[in-house]
Structure formats: structure tokens, C-alpha cells
Amino acid sequence: MTLPRPASPDGAERAFQVDLRGLVDLLSHHLYSSPRVYLRELLQNAVDALTARRALEPDASEGAFGIRLFADGSVVRVEDDGVGLSEADVHTFLATIGRSSKRADGIAEQRGDFIGQFGIGLLSCFLVADEIHVLSRSARTPDAPAVEWRGHGDGSYSVRTLPASARPRPGTTVTLTPRSDTGEWTRPAHVHALGRHFGSLLRHPVTFSDGTAGAPTVSVNPEPAPWARTFPTPGSRSRALAAYGEEVFGFAPLDTIELDLPAVGLKGIACVLPEAVPAGRRHGHRVHVKGMLLSEQADEILPEWAFFVRCVIDAESLRPTASRESLYEDDTLAAVRDALAERLRAWIARAAASDPELLGRFLQAHHLAVKSLAVHDDEILRLLLPWLPFETTDGHTTLDEFARTHRTVLVTSSVEEFRQVAAIASAAGLGVVNGGYTYDRELVHRLPEIRPEASVADLDPATLTAHLDPVDRETELAASAYLALARDALAVFDCDVALRTFHPASAPALLVDSREARHERTRSQLAREQEGGLWGDILGALRQEAPRAQLILNQLNPLVRTAVGIDEPELARTSAEALYGQAALLSRRPLRPAESSLINRSFLDLLAHALRKDS
């Protein structure tokens, strides 16, 4: 905290004046997500102090230095056996906002060993307390005295030197006196929980005590991460990793993928979700840096297509942002993301090659994620395309099974087109795949890359109508008057009407139309309405011969055979409109207002006719 300098003559250099309360408000509302980070910052400072102490005394025994947490409801205390601070260090690093002890001489070259990269962490304690008390003794000088620093929320502080007996061992103790409104974060149970939350994977021993008589001191991090332990068998290791994933995320993973990138000191696991998640929903991953929890929502660690896993990782070389709650987007993070993506691809490849049962369960839950990956990854395409499920005229099946039955695979461009033709195409022996879902049409067209003998083509309405049998000439002539009235009634929808025979006989009519044809007709209509203007000229230049829809009536259906024999013109028109409306409804495509009106009108007209006939 920089103290104000005396007024200077005009043009002379002046120092910035810092409003500490305003700065703390800025931290709480814009840098940190929650006041709970105060304990993370204190733990981080303690860990960095221990790291510096270890560098100073490399021969010290393992576990010789540790961190102790204490909370009894009136104070929160964090004590470490780290390198400590001298009086000069206190003046330099605790009294100047933005200055970090990691920049000190002899430490800068070791900064990669530290978690922190910024010197404002101690200010986070003002989120829960109005006073911070620091008692420290440097390990750099054997007979160094203890130094006390007291900082207050109003921006004032005091420093005094104490006898070495005030702190017999080197290290630092930070004591907070919580405000009355911060009990949510400073009560003993909460301090213990926060210690576990942030420090469960720290490499230095961390303990907690609440000062209750007879209550034991408990370890915050009793065991190292499961991937850092040894196990008697691969099976016991897999079970331990899965149990850890379930403890962290709350679900039993379908499988666990061990992650290990030695170049950046990264270890961890990816837990495969047992159930499907909506495409594009990205679950956050737990990222630790040197054991300290950085974020529970670090979705930037994996590519977007990997939404079928949740990760827990601990890394040495990833760079945190200023708030230390997310990762800094740099070349290292990009390389890590690519390497982790490769690990996921390798797991999928292993499952495809050696564990069909696991692969089947995985694809049943996450086929959409795999399809999104296969579109851009030739290796995954080659491995998994034959296994992926698709909606077809033979039901939900794999392309491998479907291609064995149908040498020519037809694919629709939309879901509604598939629903229009599925029953009739199946009865005609045509093999059609629903290409309306995300990625499906593109993947089906790549089937010949995997199975060269297969042929894939887009479904053309002409292909389907070519498989519908024509009626005999006598029947066609007898129905000609009805067909003429039907064409006139449906001309407003640019719809032709034809009479054919096809199965199933229960289907009275088939509406053959495509989204592209409807768009072209709409564009042509707009061009006609805007004829003569600039907009009309533009649309006219784009206009093509708009294909007409086709209502194909099924002569095998009893209702159609009755309808084509109607000799009353108005009733014939109404029946044609009703058949069109029913076929449009079966296509499950969005209805235009005119079509909805036609369906309502034709239903009421037929009902009125039936009532008049009965009366």
C-alpha cells in the first residue's frame, strides 16, 4: 500500500494514490468469483513459501515442512514452515500493491516452481476481514528476528520487529479476524471444507484444527492423487481411478482414461459420462496447478467435441489468469488441448479394437459426440463409422448392417423428408437413411471410403415415384375427372396430383415435396409480387423453374377408391383437400397458415356433409 507523498511543484513526478476499499471492492466484484478464494490465496502463498524453503534447504527430509490451518470461530489462521520474510521483505512486498515476493532476487529464475504469478493475493483476505496480521521469520538468515505486519481495511498498516522467540521457527503465520457478516466462509467447518476443496492434491502436508479440547488435528490432504499412487494390479488401479472420479463428479464413470503429458507435468483422468448430454453443452473440468485447485469449470482444457468426458488434471506448466480461476489462453494451453484430444481419440480406437461391449455402451450414449468427431477425423471415421447408429427404413441400425442389405444407400436431406417416404420406401424395398440429423448426411456420403462396394446417393423424389406402380389405363380414365378437380383445388399449393399403387395399402396418399422446392416456390412467388422493382430484379435473377409438389394417391387404399368415384364436384374438391392435409400432417413438417386453414375447412365440410346425409 503506497502512502501519499507530499504535494509536488507543477511538473514534478507524483505517486498514484490507492483507495484500498475501492480496490477490494473491485477484486470482490470483478476479479474473484467468491470471497472463499481468500483461503486459496493464503494456501497458495504458503505453498510458494515452502517451495522457496525447499530450494534453500534441498537436503531437508520429506514432510519436514508443512501448512497448518486453524479456525475457532473468532480467528482464521494459516501457518507455514516456508522461507519467511525479513523486515525489508515486509516493507517491500506487503506494503506495495502489485509487488510479488516471487520477483525477489534469487527467486525470479525459479518462478516456474511457484503457483502464484501476481502479488495481490493477500488483498483477498480483506474480502472477509478488516484486519490482517502477519508474523514471519526469515529462513535465509539463521538469527533473523521475527517481524510483525498489521494491515487494516482503511489502507493503513504498521510494522515492528520482535524478538526471535516470538516465532521460534522460520515461516509465516497469517491471522484474520473475520467480520461478522462473513461467517459463511470463516466458520471452522467451512474453513476445513475449503481447505479440502482447494488443497486436497497439494504435495505438502496440510492439517486443520478447530481448537476444541480433545479434538484431533486432521489432515486436509491425507493421500496423494490416485494417479500418483502405486497399486498391486492394473484392475485395482482402474477401480481406484473410477472411485475417485465418482467422488469428485458424483457419477460412476462408464470408463476412466488416464492422462499423462510429461512435457508439461500434467497427470489426471478423464471420466466418460455414462449418459448422453445435449450437443454443445460443455461440462467444466477440475484443473489443479501444482496441486492447488484452480477451477472447477475450466472448459478450455478440451476441444468442444469432447463433451462426453469430465476431467480432473494436475499440471505444472499451465498458466493461470490474474484471478487464478481459469487458464490463460496461450500456445502451451493450445498444445495441451491438442494432446489431450489425441488421448481421447486413442481411447476410442482401443475400445473399437479390443472391447466391443464397452464401445457399444459408449456409442449408445455418445454417438452424437463421436459423429461430430468423425466428420473431421479420418482415423475415427475409419474406425467407427460402420459402428455408428442411424435412423433408417430398417429401423435404428448401423451403417455396416444396413449396407449389407442395401447395395445402394439413399439418404434424405431432412427429417421431414424421411418421415414422408419411410413407410413407402421400405415397402418398395428401398434403403433410405435419415440424413436430417446433425452430421448424418455428411457421414453417410463418406460410407464408400470405408466400404467401397457401397453406393450412396441423395434421395430424389423421382427415384421414389419410379418405384410406385402405375394404375391401368381404364382406372386412370375413370379417375380423370376427380384428378382434374383435385389439381384445381390444390393449385394454390403448386401441387400436382397423380394416381398410383403402392404399399402399404393403409397409406391413402403420399406428399412428395422437399424443403428446397418449397423455398424455391416461395422465392418465385416473392419475385412475382415484387416484379418491376429492384428487389424483384434480384429475385428474378435467382429464380429457377420451381419444382411442383406431388400428391400421389394410392389406388390400393379403399378410401381413395371411394373418393375417385365421387361425382359431386364440391365434395370431390373437399375430399382432395382433406387427403392433402392428412399427407401434410404425416410429413410432420411445419404447416403454412394456408395449409392449416385448409385442414380445418376440409374437416368441417366433410363433417357437415356427413351430417346432412344422415339427416
Disulfide bonds with the S-S distance in Angstrom:
none
